[in-house]
Amino acid sequence: MSEMTEVFSTPPPSTERCRQLLQRWRADVQLSHREQGLLADDLTLLDQQLKRLEQRRLHIAVFGRVGVGKSSLINAFLGKQLLATDVAHGSTFQQRSVRWPIAIPGLGGIELIDTPGIDDIQQGEGRHQLAMTVAMEADLVLLVVDSDLTRIDRVAIDALLANGKPFQLVLNRSDRWHEQELPGLIATMQSRLPVAIPITAVAAAPRRPVLDAKGRPRSERAPAQITTLDQHLRQQLLQEGDLLLTMHALRRAHRFQETRQQLRLRLHRRDAQGLIGSYAAAKATGVAINPVLALDLAGGMVMDTALVLQLCRLYDLPMGPASARRLLRRLSSQNALLGGIQLGLSGIKQLLLMAAPFSGGLSLAPAAPVAIAQAALAVHTSRRTGTLVARLLLHCRGGQPGALLQRLERRDPVVRHWLKRWPLAQANALQPLLP
């Protein structure tokens, strides 16, 4: 714990700069009418997160199975019975949010969000999905259990880890175990976890036995036992509350950007294939019939530049001729081998054509297969260029959130340490959607 405290002794200075860049990036986001309709929900979630980032309002989702004491835990944090509880069956059927009245420097407010049980089969799949959505949109999650980890708990942990979601594991109702049994239970739980995650034992609504006036045993409510969790949570918010908000906003923006990229590729894939095919055919014809080496090179460059500009218009990502040429130069390194082969074939074809008067036209016969090879290679390079352009366009234009994440990871040791603790699973590859 001392090492982690040292790493997070001061908030990272990069977060304020990230806020500014994110707001600028959001102002530059332009969507077509169709994209606005298809991405409306994603855009709403993004704008809500950016608004909370601006206001520095942090959300903590209290998450878990039915009846594990999620509402009781929130009541214990608040120090009063604000939320209804039902130990036997659970009482939370929809998302509920309450303000946690504590002051954390750098944060404008903290909200505790009570969620339905993730195994609430009787109430339908909708409440399970609501609980998962709320958890994934929170800045921090408290995953509450009341026994050894069940299959449902492990599925929830896997989902949180796959989304890089910061969370704490809370063992509620720890008063049901003897003081000597509790360490063994916690050790068993930790052995079932895919990664090392600290477990904090609490008793949010403990009860103790008493005798009534007639000497009959009964139980009464005892003071909540959440001091350790309360201290750990406050310390984490003090040390990295600002970072939790900023990283969540960056990841939300990055996911939106990836979703938009996938949508644009999906919507325009067929049109892009047709466009690339047309330019490939024209380029192949020009290269095959043109006898001049210099014109081969110049014509190919013109056709590739025109293809880039047409793809920009298709994907609604404007790019001027100068930018297109820079992009082509960037692509040329990836096509260097194919370009060299094309150049060699053009040289051979020109030599064969020049030798025709001296060979009585016999050198024209091998020139034809060379021209056919040139045409096939031109088709291949055009298709390869089109695919590379589509990928680069969608990654270079508007890709700032992902670039910001990478820059932060390189420059800021606090962020680098945080990302190692909560790595984000790799997104689905765009390759199947490329033209």
C-alpha positions in Angstrom: 0.0 0.0 0.0 2.9 2.4 0.7 4.2 2.0 -2.9 0.8 2.8 -4.3 0.4 5.8 -2.0 3.8 7.1 -3.2 2.9 6.7 -6.8 -0.4 8.5 -6.4 0.9 11.2 -3.9 0.0 14.0 -6.3 -2.6 14.3 -9.1 -1.2 14.0 -12.6 -0.7 17.4 -14.2 -1.9 16.0 -17.6 -5.6 15.8 -16.7 -6.4 19.5 -17.1 -4.8 19.5 -20.6 -6.8 16.4 -21.4 -10.0 18.1 -20.5 -9.2 21.0 -22.9 -8.2 18.7 -25.7 -11.2 16.5 -25.3 -13.6 19.5 -25.4 -11.8 20.7 -28.5 -12.1 17.3 -30.1 -15.8 17.1 -29.3 -16.4 20.5 -30.8 -14.8 19.3 -34.1 -16.8 16.0 -34.3 -19.1 16.2 -37.4 -21.6 13.5 -38.1 -23.8 12.9 -41.1 -27.5 12.9 -40.7 -27.6 9.1 -40.9 -24.7 8.8 -38.3 -26.5 11.2 -36.0 -29.5 8.8 -35.9 -27.4 5.6 -35.6 -25.0 7.0 -33.0 -27.5 9.0 -31.0 -27.2 6.8 -27.8 -23.4 6.7 -27.9 -23.2 10.4 -28.4 -25.5 11.0 -25.5 -23.4 8.9 -23.2 -20.3 10.7 -24.4 -21.7 14.2 -23.8 -22.9 13.2 -20.4 -19.5 12.0 -19.4 -17.8 15.1 -20.8 -20.3 17.3 -18.8 -19.5 15.4 -15.6 -15.8 15.8 -16.4 -16.3 19.5 -16.8 -18.2 19.7 -13.5 -15.9 17.1 -11.8 -18.9 15.0 -10.7 -17.7 11.4 -10.0 -20.1 8.4 -10.1 -19.6 5.3 -8.0 -21.8 2.4 -8.9 -22.7 -0.1 -6.2 -23.1 -3.3 -8.1 -23.8 -7.0 -7.4 -26.3 -9.8 -7.0 -29.8 -9.5 -5.6 -29.9 -9.1 -1.8 -26.2 -8.8 -1.1 -26.8 -5.5 0.7 -26.0 -2.8 -1.9 -28.6 -0.4 -0.6 -27.6 -1.1 3.0 -24.0 -0.2 2.1 -25.0 3.1 0.6 -27.1 3.9 3.7 -24.0 3.0 5.8 -21.9 5.5 3.8 -24.6 8.2 4.2 -25.1 7.4 7.9 -28.9 7.3 7.6 -31.5 4.9 6.2 -32.2 6.8 3.0 -32.7 3.8 0.7 -35.2 1.0 1.4 -33.7 -2.4 2.0 -35.0 -6.0 1.9 -32.4 -8.6 3.0 -34.4 -11.5 1.8 -35.3 -10.5 -1.8 -33.7 -7.2 -2.6 -35.6 -4.0 -3.1 -33.8 -2.1 -5.9 -35.7 -2.3 -9.2 -34.2 0.7 -11.0 -31.2 2.9 -10.9 -31.1 5.3 -7.9 -28.5 8.0 -7.3 -27.7 9.8 -4.0 -25.1 12.4 -3.3 -22.4 11.4 -0.9 -21.8 14.5 1.3 -18.0 14.4 1.6 -15.5 16.9 0.4 -12.7 15.6 -1.8 -10.3 18.3 -3.2 -10.5 18.5 -7.0 -14.0 16.9 -7.2 -17.2 18.9 -7.5 -19.4 16.1 -6.1 -19.7 12.3 -5.6 -22.8 10.3 -6.4 -23.4 6.8 -5.1 -25.6 4.8 -7.6 -27.7 1.9 -6.4 -28.3 -0.7 -9.1 -30.7 -3.7 -9.5 -29.3 -7.2 -8.9 -27.5 -8.7 -11.8 -29.2 -12.1 -11.1 -32.7 -10.7 -10.9 -34.3 -13.4 -13.0 -37.8 -12.8 -11.7 -37.8 -9.2 -12.8 -36.4 -10.0 -16.3 -33.3 -9.4 -18.4 -33.9 -5.7 -18.6 -32.9 -5.0 -15.0 -29.7 -7.1 -15.4 -28.8 -5.1 -18.5 -29.6 -1.8 -16.7 -27.2 -2.8 -13.8 -24.5 -3.7 -16.3 -24.9 -0.4 -18.2 -24.8 1.7 -15.1 -21.7 0.0 -13.9 -19.9 0.4 -17.2 -20.8 4.1 -17.3 -19.6 4.8 -13.7 -16.2 6.1 -12.9 -15.6 3.5 -10.2 -17.5 0.3 -9.2 -18.0 -1.3 -5.8 -18.8 -5.0 -6.6 -20.6 -6.3 -3.5 -20.8 -10.0 -2.6 -21.9 -11.6 0.6 -20.3 -15.0 0.4 -17.7 -16.9 -1.6 -17.7 -15.9 -5.3 -20.5 -17.4 -7.4 -20.5 -18.0 -11.1 -22.5 -14.8 -11.6 -19.9 -12.9 -9.5 -17.1 -14.2 -11.7 -18.9 -13.3 -14.9 -19.4 -9.8 -13.6 -15.7 -9.5 -12.6 -14.7 -10.7 -16.1 -16.9 -8.1 -17.7 -15.5 -5.3 -15.5 -11.9 -6.4 -16.3 -12.6 -6.7 -20.0 -13.8 -3.1 -20.1 -10.9 -1.8 -18.0 -13.3 -0.7 -15.3 -11.7 0.3 -12.0 -13.5 -1.5 -9.1 -13.2 -2.6 -5.6 -14.5 -6.0 -4.3 -16.5 -5.7 -1.1 -17.5 -8.7 1.1 -20.6 -7.6 2.9 -22.2 -9.3 6.0 -18.8 -10.3 7.3 -20.3 -10.5 10.8 -21.8 -13.8 9.8 -18.4 -15.4 10.0 -16.3 -16.0 13.0 -13.2 -13.8 13.3 -10.9 -16.7 12.7 -12.9 -18.0 9.7 -12.9 -14.7 7.7 -9.2 -14.7 6.6 -9.7 -18.2 5.1 -12.8 -17.2 3.2 -11.1 -14.1 1.8 -8.1 -16.2 0.8 -10.4 -18.7 -1.0 -12.1 -15.8 -2.8 -8.8 -14.3 -3.9 -7.7 -17.7 -5.3 -10.7 -17.6 -7.6 -9.9 -14.2 -9.1 -8.2 -13.9 -12.5 -6.0 -11.1 -11.2 -5.0 -9.8 -7.8 -7.8 -7.6 -6.4 -8.0 -6.5 -2.8 -11.1 -7.6 -0.9 -12.5 -5.5 1.9 -14.8 -7.0 4.5 -17.7 -5.0 5.8 -21.0 -5.4 7.7 -23.3 -2.7 6.3 -26.3 -3.6 8.4 -25.2 -6.0 11.2 -27.5 -7.3 13.8 -26.7 -8.4 17.4 -28.6 -10.7 19.7 -30.3 -9.2 22.8 -32.9 -10.3 25.3 -36.2 -8.6 25.6 -37.9 -7.7 28.9 -39.2 -11.2 29.3 -35.9 -12.8 28.6 -36.7 -13.9 25.1 -33.9 -13.7 22.5 -34.3 -11.3 19.6 -32.0 -9.2 17.3 -31.5 -5.5 16.9 -29.6 -3.4 14.5 -26.0 -2.7 15.4 -23.7 0.1 14.1 -22.4 -0.4 10.6 -18.8 -1.8 10.3 -17.5 -0.1 7.1 -14.6 2.0 8.5 -11.8 0.2 6.5 -13.7 0.5 3.2 -14.7 4.1 3.9 -11.1 5.0 4.5 -9.8 3.1 1.5 -12.4 4.7 -0.7 -11.8 8.2 0.5 -8.0 7.7 0.0 -8.5 6.5 -3.5 -10.7 9.4 -4.4 -8.3 11.8 -2.9 -5.3 10.3 -4.8 -6.9 9.5 -8.1 -10.5 10.9 -8.3 -9.5 13.4 -10.9 -7.7 10.7 -12.9 -10.7 8.4 -12.7 -12.9 11.0 -14.3 -10.4 11.9 -16.9 -9.5 8.4 -18.0 -13.2 7.4 -18.1 -13.9 10.4 -20.4 -10.9 9.5 -22.6 -12.0 5.9 -22.9 -15.6 6.8 -23.6 -14.5 9.2 -26.4 -12.1 6.5 -27.7 -15.0 4.0 -27.8 -17.2 6.5 -29.6 -14.5 7.1 -32.1 -14.0 3.4 -32.8 -17.8 2.9 -33.1 -18.0 5.7 -35.6 -15.1 4.2 -37.6 -16.7 0.8 -37.7 -20.0 2.4 -38.8 -18.5 4.4 -41.6 -16.6 1.3 -42.8 -19.7 -0.8 -42.7 -21.9 1.8 -44.5 -19.4 2.6 -47.2 -17.6 -0.7 -47.7 -19.4 -1.7 -50.9 -19.2 1.7 -52.5 -15.5 1.9 -51.6 -14.9 -1.5 -53.2 -16.5 -0.3 -56.4 -14.6 2.9 -56.4 -11.3 1.1 -55.8 -12.1 -1.4 -58.6 -12.8 1.4 -61.1 -9.5 3.2 -60.4 -7.7 -0.1 -60.4 -9.0 -1.0 -63.9 -8.2 2.5 -65.2 -4.7 2.4 -63.8 -4.1 -1.1 -65.1 -5.2 -0.1 -68.6 -3.0 3.0 -68.6 0.1 1.2 -67.3 -0.3 -1.7 -69.7 -0.7 0.4 -72.9 1.6 3.3 -72.0 5.1 2.8 -73.5 6.9 5.6 -71.6 8.3 4.9 -68.2 8.0 8.4 -66.8 4.3 8.5 -67.8 3.8 5.2 -66.1 5.0 6.7 -62.8 3.2 10.0 -63.2 0.0 8.4 -64.3 0.0 6.0 -61.4 0.6 8.9 -59.0 -2.3 10.9 -60.5 -4.6 7.9 -60.3 -3.7 7.1 -56.7 -4.1 10.8 -55.7 -7.6 10.8 -57.3 -8.5 7.6 -55.5 -7.5 9.1 -52.1 -9.6 12.2 -52.8 -12.6 10.1 -53.8 -12.3 7.9 -50.7 -12.2 11.1 -48.6 -15.4 12.3 -50.1 -17.0 8.8 -49.7 -16.1 8.6 -46.0 -16.9 12.3 -45.5 -13.4 13.1 -44.3 -12.2 16.1 -46.3 -8.6 16.2 -47.4 -6.9 18.7 -49.7 -4.5 17.7 -52.5 -1.4 18.6 -50.5 -2.6 16.4 -47.6 -3.4 13.6 -50.0 0.1 13.7 -51.4 1.5 13.5 -47.9 -0.7 10.6 -47.2 0.5 8.9 -50.4 4.1 9.4 -49.4 3.3 7.8 -46.1 1.8 4.9 -48.0 4.7 4.6 -50.4 6.9 3.1 -47.8 4.4 0.2 -47.3 4.2 -0.2 -51.1 7.9 0.2 -51.8 8.5 -3.5 -52.8 5.5 -3.5 -55.2 6.5 -0.2 -56.6 10.0 -1.4 -57.3 8.6 -4.5 -59.1 6.4 -2.2 -61.1 9.3 0.1 -62.0 11.4 -2.9 -63.1 8.6 -4.2 -65.3 8.1 -0.7 -66.9 11.9 -0.6 -67.6 11.8 -4.1 -69.2 8.7 -3.2 -71.3 10.4 0.0 -72.5 13.6 -1.8 -73.5 11.6 -4.4 -75.4 9.6 -1.7 -77.3 12.8 0.2 -78.1 14.4 -3.0 -79.5 11.5 -3.7 -81.8 13.0 -1.9 -84.9 16.2 -3.9 -84.4 14.5 -7.3 -83.8 12.0 -7.1 -86.7 9.2 -6.8 -84.1 10.1 -10.1 -82.3 10.7 -8.2 -79.0 7.1 -7.1 -79.0 6.0 -10.7 -78.2 7.5 -10.8 -74.7 6.4 -7.2 -74.1 2.7 -8.4 -74.0 3.1 -10.7 -71.0 5.1 -7.9 -69.3 2.2 -5.5 -69.9 -0.2 -8.0 -68.5 1.9 -8.5 -65.4 2.0 -4.7 -65.0 -1.7 -4.5 -65.3 -2.2 -7.2 -62.6 0.3 -5.5 -60.3 -1.5 -2.2 -60.9 -4.8 -3.7 -59.8 -3.2 -5.2 -56.7 -1.4 -2.0 -55.7 -4.6 0.1 -56.2 -6.6 -2.2 -54.0 -3.9 -2.3 -51.4 -3.7 1.5 -51.5 -7.4 1.8 -51.2 -7.5 -0.4 -48.1 -4.6 1.4 -46.5 -6.1 4.8 -47.2 -9.4 3.7 -45.6 -7.6 2.6 -42.5 -5.4 5.6 -42.2 -8.2 8.0 -42.9 -10.3 6.6 -40.1 -7.4 6.4 -37.7 -5.8 9.7 -38.4 -8.9 11.9 -38.7 -10.5 12.5 -35.4 -8.5 9.8 -33.6 -7.4 12.2 -30.9 -8.8 10.3 -27.8 -6.8 7.2 -28.6 -3.7 9.3 -29.3 -4.2 11.1 -26.0 -4.4 7.9 -24.2 -1.1 6.7 -25.8 0.6 10.1 -25.1 -0.5 10.0 -21.5 0.8 6.5 -21.1 4.2 7.4 -22.5 4.6 10.7 -20.6 2.9 10.3 -17.2 4.0 7.5 -14.8 0.8 7.8 -12.8 -1.3 7.2 -15.9 1.0 4.4 -17.0 0.6 2.7 -13.6 -3.2 3.2 -13.7 -3.5 1.6 -17.1 -1.5 -1.4 -16.1 -3.9 -1.9 -13.2 -7.0 -1.5 -15.4 -6.0 -2.4 -18.9 -8.6 -2.1 -21.6 -9.3 -5.2 -23.8 -8.4 -4.9 -27.4 -11.1 -3.6 -29.7 -12.4 -5.7 -32.5 -10.2 -5.5 -35.6 -11.4 -3.2 -38.4 -9.8 -5.5 -41.1 -13.0 -7.4 -41.9 -14.8 -4.1 -42.6 -12.1 -2.6 -44.8 -12.8 -2.4 -48.5 
